[in-house]
Amino acid sequence: MFIWEGRGLHLGFFCGLLCGCTAYLLRNPREDAKKFFWKSFFLLCRIFYIGNVTNKKRIMALFSEEQNEMIKFLNGGIAPQGGWKYDAEKDLIDVWGDFYCADQGLKDFKGVKFGNIDGHFNCSNNELTSLEGAPRYVEKSFDCSNNKLTSLEGGPDEVWWGDYKCSKNQLVSLKGLPTKESSYAYKIDCSDNKLKDLTSIGGTIKIKDFFCRRNEIISLEGALGILGHSYHGIREHNISYYGNRGVSGKVLDLIHFTMSEKEVPYLIALGMLKDQIKAGDLKKLISQSADHDVNEVIKGASMMSKFGSF
């Protein structure tokens, strides 16, 4: 594997020499010293430019073709003020700043395995079928929308402060979505996929916005894992199943909102809202439940809600 520190090595050397020339000028304020300073300055500029380009070519020649592709990919994706570093102990690439590799027709991450990204990570609008090699930790937003993903496995273990966008893929489950409590300050957008339920969420996610528009949801079992984000004791939660194919998006919005606000399971929420749901939608929602006593649960929950038990 290769070790590459990113940008800044040549610049540090250049600045050191420049400081030395400046010190010489201050100690020798004669006319010939000034001429020496300016000649040295312009010479250093030429050396820095030519040396920087030549050095990169020499360094690139040390690596295999595959490694060169990895280096080009990394250098092309980092932000102007960013950089990257190889963590030999973990065999991962850490990035400071944002990393952008969208709109490149990528089918994978060129063999790169990312570790920590202390900015945004955007790999949208590609042809990715897997998130293998994706960052383990993203400080801000993670965007893998508009690819060909069927699963989120291999994606970040944690997205600390931003959005998680996985819309316009071919997802059939949300397995692989991070569930650490510190994740997701803002929004999850899993719209325009092939999701039928949310049972694959293996923990609790506290977020402000959950957009699951234009999917095929016919059950909200598992949705209790997606709760509103509390801010100074006030829970903020915008939920949208707009354009859902199968059951009305408005019905799903109402059920999920009730589950989140009351912190009750799916069937209990269904029972509480039974009289507000059309018979056709209610039948579809009940038919997908694995609970054999579903009708009794809904009936009991409906009665309890009328007596103010919730």
Secondary structure as UniProt FT lines:
FT   HELIX           9..27
FT   HELIX           31..61
FT   HELIX           65..77
FT   TURN            80..81
FT   STRAND          83..87
FT   TURN            88..91
FT   STRAND          92..96
FT   STRAND          99..100
FT   TURN            110..111
FT   STRAND          114..117
FT   STRAND          121..122
FT   TURN            132..133
FT   STRAND          137..138
FT   STRAND          142..143
FT   TURN            153..154
FT   STRAND          158..159
FT   STRAND          164..165
FT   TURN            175..176
FT   TURN            181..182
FT   STRAND          187..189
FT   TURN            199..200
FT   STRAND          205..207
FT   STRAND          209..211
FT   TURN            221..222
FT   HELIX           223..225
FT   STRAND          226..231
FT   TURN            232..233
FT   STRAND          234..236
FT   STRAND          238..240
FT   TURN            242..243
FT   HELIX           249..262
FT   HELIX           266..272
FT   HELIX           274..276
FT   HELIX           279..287
FT   TURN            292..293
FT   HELIX           294..306
FT   TURN            307..308
//
